[in-house]
Amino acid sequence: MNDRETRRVLTLEDLTYLAERARALETYALRPWDRDRLWAAVLAAQMEAKTRAEREAVAEARGALQILNAIERHFVRKGAR
């Protein structure tokens, strides 16, 4: 077996679990994992943010989403292989 065959493969349920546990995403977490809806919610919050604290919270949420996107891109299996 090569490294690619032994690497841990995640599911969309795993991403949902991670998103629910991310404090920066507490306000936005949804079930099941839907990257597009989550990004839309965070970007809408960014457009509505009026205070520095709100803008910082949205920035943290964007950072958490970027990490989840990288995890999805590298570790979530896309279809049967």
Steps between C-alpha positions, in 0.01 A plus 500: 500500500624846419448811713195610302319171568569508875418868554192571710200589287233727648133526421263795476369396842852548636508852357162573656639384835809722464292803398268450799800491736670811358426784740540757222216328312256452789268763360507352150529122548246305300423138446586331272823651370431746220802710417313741273224579750753543780713739292186693400400540866847618603529743209153639573608555861809680373286736294283575806785533752502849650736478796861398523404199714252381235761540224755306707251219566427474128874494424540209741211318332657555157827356630322193638324451166829522314640224721189284447526557125860379503402194703217428257726542197771268633323241713136456397438221253319615188304202363598131496866417439 
